[in-house]
Amino acid sequence: MLQLPKTCYIGLALSALATPAAASEMFVSDSPWMLGDWGGTRSELLEKGYDFTLGYTGEMGSNLHGGYDHDRTARYSDQFTFGSHLDLDKILGWQDAEFQLTITERHGDNISNDRINDPRVGGFTSAQEVWGRGETWRLTQMWIKQKYFDGALDVKFGRFGEGEDFNSFPCDFQNLAFCGSQVGNWVGGIWYNWPVSQWALRVRYNLSDTLYTQVGVFEQNPSNLESGNGFKLSGSGTQGAVIPVELVWTPRIQGLKGEYRAGYYYSNAKAQDVLKDSNGQPAALSGAAYRSSSSKHGMWLGAQQQVTSLASDQSRGLSLFANATVHDKKTNAIDNYVQAGLVYTGPFDARAKDDIGFALARVHVNPAYRKNARLANQAAGLYDYDNPGFLPVQDTEYSAELYYGIHLADWLTVRPNLQYIRHPGGVSQVDGALVGGLKIQSSF
């Protein structure tokens, strides 16, 4: 039987008993922190430029029906986040400068790995997005940011991931197909999302109050993905650089917030072809090594727009979103991805901070990648899907998620959800899977 961490039970029980009181007290529903304001110390530190945070995200997933393995069970994975943000203007008199340090720790298990997806090839999405990149401690952020020319120019340097600034997207859904920077989900070998960090430089220029452009240079170093290198600072193992460029528009349309992104990434590191050898023949048949390309590239589009609001509270209303990515067909398993959905905040007057979300996604496999799998099976004389040595041929995976976010306190949100994955991992022989989930987000 699934055992939830004691932290979750304690937080849920105390939140139910919480009543409005002074923000300095613990477990108060209108405080941003579960442990309160430490007798006013937190507010004093914040006023002086010191902001310390401790966050927790926990996710449960259960295979209610279908999937690769029909034996029902439940899995739990979670993440602790320890952060500090320093306003260097207030602390050192360093005008328009900030410093961020964040350490994360992940552990647990993922229902997608062996119950939803065929383990021989794995999957594309994940029913528990917080799982991944190893059960380990990591230095996730260590950067300094400086603004120039009255804030028009913004320069950030240190260790962080691409998705922090480029192709950014919120992470309220539990399925990975609707959470965070999607480029990192489909070219994860070169684009490292949270909690992995690498040496990076990001330069942003504000063209107007609602329009900015930015460019980055990120170290492409696969050794940063290894569990034992969570605090690695050296550049050993670097293969090249990922260079993203993006244009971001943040208008207010009839007073309602929007965000529109268009970007392109380029990697100058060598990338392996998904099908051919150096002679242009299928490597699965020739037995020769797959040829390498001198680069890898792709692009993305993203849109978020609030479309309705209440006259009494503009934060309540309907918001729509959509994201799409396109990738290099020579070197990438996924050639394109599309996603769309909606979120309604404040569905009831008595639950003004609750939210409802629904989204659909489609992940499409590169035809050359599929052909390579078929040829590999042909070369091995394997044609039966049930043969353990057979390499399942992957095509298109579809995902959907519906959640209801219960705002129990300003420091605690619980989101029960239902997910449906058709052709998990793009394998048509795997039954469509219904997953029951629960996402807990809390700030101590």
N, C-alpha and C positions, 0 to 999 in steps of 0.2 A: 504493500500500500504506500502511496506517495506520502512523504513526510515533508511538510513545508517548514522553512527555517523559522525558528522561534521568533526572530525579529518580525516576521510577517504577522504572526498571530498576536503578538503583543501590540504592534502598531494598529491592527484592525480593531482589536478590542478597546484599546484606549481611545481611538478616534470616535468610536460609537458613543463613548461617555463624555467626550469633550464638549464643553460649553463655552461660548464667548466669554473672554476675560482679558486681563491685561496681557499684551503680547509677550511680556517677559516670562510668563509662566509656561511650563511644559504641557504638551498635548492640547493646546488651545486651538480650536478649529480655524480661527482667522489669523493665526501666526504663520509666517512662511517656513518656520522651522519646528519640527517635532519637539525638540528639546528647549524651545523658547529662546529668549533673548539673553540668557545668562545674566539675569539681573540688570539688563541694560548694557552689558559689556559689548555684545555684538554690535549694537547700534553705534556705540562710541567708537569701536574699531572701524566700522564701515565709514563713519564720518571722517576718520583720520586716513582712510584709503586702504584699509585691510579688510578683505572679504574672504572668509573661510567657509567652505561648503563640504558637506558629507551627504552623498546621494546614494540611493539604493534602487535598483531595478530588478524585479524578479518576474519570471515568466514560466507558466506551466502549460504543457501541451499534452493532450490525450487523443489517441487515434480512436475515434468513436465508431468509424465504419470505413471499410475499404483500405486502400494502401497496399504496399508490398507484403506486409505481414499483418494478418487480420487478428492476431493475438493482442487483445486490448491491454493497454497499460498507460501510465502517465509518467512524464519526465519533468524535471524542474531545473532551470538554469538561472543564474543571477549575476549581478555585477555591483560591486561597491566602487564609488567614485570619491576620491579625496582631492579637493581642489583649493587653490588659493589664488586670488586675483588682487594685484597690488596697483593702486593708482599712484604712479611715480611722481606725478605733479604734486599731490598732497604730501607724499612721504619725503621726497628728495628735492622738490621744486623743479623737477624735470618736466617741463611743459608738454602737454599732450602725449604723454608716454605711459604705457601700461605693461605689466608683466603677468604672465599666467603660468602656473605650475599645476599639473593634474596627474595623479597616479590612480590607476584602476586595477581591480582584481576581478577575474571572472572564474566561475567554476560551474559544474553541473552537467546535465545530459540533455540531448536534443531528440525529440520524438521523430524528427524527419530522417535521421541518419540510417535507421534500420527498419523502422516500421512503416514509414511513408514512402521512402525512396528505395529503389533497388540498389543494395550496397555495392554491386559490381561497377556501377557508374556514378552513384551518388545522385544528388539533385541540384537544381538551380536555386530555387527559393528555399527558405527555412521557416518552419512554423514557429520558431522561437528565435527571433533576430538577435537577442542578446548573447546567444551562444556563438562561439567562433573565435578563431585566432589563438586557441590554446587556453588551458586552465592555468593561468599564471598572472603574476603582477607585471604591470607595464608602466613605463613613463609615457603617458599619452599626450601630454602637452608640456612644453617648456619653451615659451616664446616671449619675445619683447616686441612691442608695437609702438611706432612713433609716427605722429602726424605732422605734416608741414603745410605751409601756406594757408593758414587758418583752416586746416582740416581737409583741404582739397586733395592733398596727396597723403596716402596712408601706406606705410611700409611695415611689414611684419617679417620677423626672422627668428628661426629657432627650430624646434622639433614639433611637428604637427602633421595631420593628414590632409590630403587634398579635399575631402568632402567637408571639411570645416569651413571652407570658403567657396569652393567651386562645386557646382551641381548640388548645392545644399538643399535639404528637404527635411521637414520634421519627422519625428519617430514616435508617433502615438499609436500607430498600428503595430501589431505583433508579428505579422508575416513580413519577411525581409523584402518582398517585392514591393512593399508600400512604405518602407522605412529607410530614411537616410539617403545618401548619395548613391544613385543607382548605377552610375558608371563603375564604381568600385565593386558592385556585386557581379558585374559581367566581364570585367577585366581585372579581377582581383589579384592576378599575378604581378601587376605593375602599379595599380592604383590602390593604395592602402587606406581604407576607412578606419574610423575609430574601432578599437582602441590602439591600433598600431600607429607609431609616429616615425618620421624620418627627418633628416635635415632639409630645410625648405626656406624659400624666400618668396613672399607674395607682395606685389606692388599694385595698389589700387588708386585710380584717379577718378574723382567725382566730377563728371561733366556738368552736372546740375544737381539740384536738390533731390531729383528722382531718378537720375541716370548715372551709372558708373561703369567703368571698364577695369578689368584686372588681368594680370598675368602672373604666373608662378613658375618656379623651377623647383622640382622635388627630386630628391635622391631616389633612384630606383635600385634598391638593395634588397634582394629576397631574403637575406639573412636576418633582416629585421622582423620577419614573420615567425622565426623560430622561437619556441617557448623560452628557451634559455637566454634569449637576447632582448628581454623586455626593457633592460636599462642600458643597452649597448649604445655608445656614443661615437665609436670610431667609424670610419668610412670603409673599412675592409669589406670586400664582397660587393662593392658598388659596380653595377653593370652599365649605368648610364643615367639619364635624367628623363623625367616626365614633365612636359611643359604644357600646362593648360592655359587657355585664354578664354575670357568670358565677358559678355555684356549683360548687365542686369538693370532692369527698369522696375521701379517701385512706385507706381502711380497711386493716386486716390481717385477712383472713378465714382462720381457722385458721392464723395466722402468716404467710400469704402476701400479698404486696403487691397492692394494687389502686388504680385511679384512675378516678373517674367524673366527667364534666363535663356541665353543661347551661348553655347560654348563649343570649343574644339580642344582636343588633347593630342599631343605628339610625343612618342617615346623614341629616343635615338639609340636605344639598346637593341641588340639582335633579338629577333623573335622567330620561333619555329613555325614553319608551314604546317598546316593541319592535314595536308594530303600528299604533296609531292616531294620527291627526292631531288638532288641537285641536277639530275638529268631530265627533270620534268615528268617522270613516271610516278605512279602511285607507290609510295614507299612501303605500304603494307604488302604489296605483291613483289616488289623488287628486293626487299630485305635491306636496302640501303638506308642510310640515315636521312631523316627528314631535312630538307634544305632550310636554310635560315634566311630571313629577310632583314634588311638593315634598319628597319623601323616598324612602328606600330602606331595606328592612329584611330580616331573616332570623333563623334560629336554628340551633343545632347541639346534637348529643348525642354523647358519646364515652365509651368504656369500655375499660379495660385491666385484666386480672386474671390473676395467676399462679394456676394451678389444681393443679399438682403440683410436688413438689420431692423431692430426695434427702435422706435423713436425714443423710448425711455432708456434704452441701453444698447449702444452701437456695437458692443462686443458680442451681443447675441445675434444669431442669424445663420444663413446658409453660405458656405464657401465651397467652391469647386476647384479641382486641381487636375493636372495631367502632366505626365512626363514621358519622354521618349529618348532612346539612345540608339546610335548606329555605330557598328564596329567593323574593323578591317576583316574582310572575308578570307584573306590569305592566311591569317595567323590566329584568328579568334574563334572559339567554339560557338559563341553567340554572335549572330550578325545584327539582330535588332531586338528591341524591347519596347513595349508601349504599356501605359498604365493610366487609369483615370478613376476619379472618385469624388466623393463629397463628404463634408463634415458639417453638422448642424450643432451649434453651440447654444445652450440655454433652451432646451425643448419645452421646459415647463417653468412657470413662474416660481414654483417652489424649489426648482432645481436649476437655477440660473447659470451655474457653472458646469453642469454636466454637458456631455457632448455625445453625439451619435456619428459614427463613421462607417462608410461603405465604399469599397474599391474593387476594381477588376484589373488584372494584369495578364499580359501575354508575353512569354519568353520564347523566341524563335531561334532554332539551331541552324547554323551555317550548313547549307547543302553539302559542301565539300567535307565537312566534319562527319556528316552522316555517311557519306560515301566511303570515307576512310574506315569507319566501323564495319560496314558491310563487306569491304574488301578484306579486312583483317579476319573476319569470320570465314570468308571464302578461302583464304590462304591456309587457315587452320582446319578446314573441312568441318566447320561447325555451322549447323543450320537450325538446331533445336533451341528455342529460348530457354527451356528448362535445364539444358546442359550447364553445369557450373562454370565451364570455361567459355561459354558463349558471351560475346560482348554486346549487350543490348544497344540497339540503334535508337538514338535520341532525336526527337523532332521538335514538337511544340508543347510547352507546358502552360496551362491556364490556372490562375489563382483568383480567389475571391475572399474577402473578409468583411464581416459585419461586427462592429463592436458598440458597446454602450459604456461610456466613461462616467463612473460615479465619483464625483468630487466630494470625498468624505471630509476633507480639510484642505486648507491651502498648502499643506505639506504632504498630502496623501491623495492619490487618485488610483482607483482600481478599475480596470477595463476588462470585463468578461467579453469573450469574442468567439465567433464561429468562423472557421475557415474551410473552404473547399478547394482542393487541388485536383484538377483533371489532368491525366497523363503525368503523374509525378516524375520529375526528372526528364520529361519529354518521352517517356517510354510508354507506348500505347498498350502494352501487355499488362501494365500495372493498373489495378482498379482505382477509380477516382476515390479520393480520401476526404472524409469529413473529420475535422480536428476541432476539439473544444479547447479553448485557451483562456488564460487569465493573466493579465499584465498588471503589475504593481509598481507604481512610481512614487518614491517618497524622498523627502529631504529632511535630514536630521538637524 
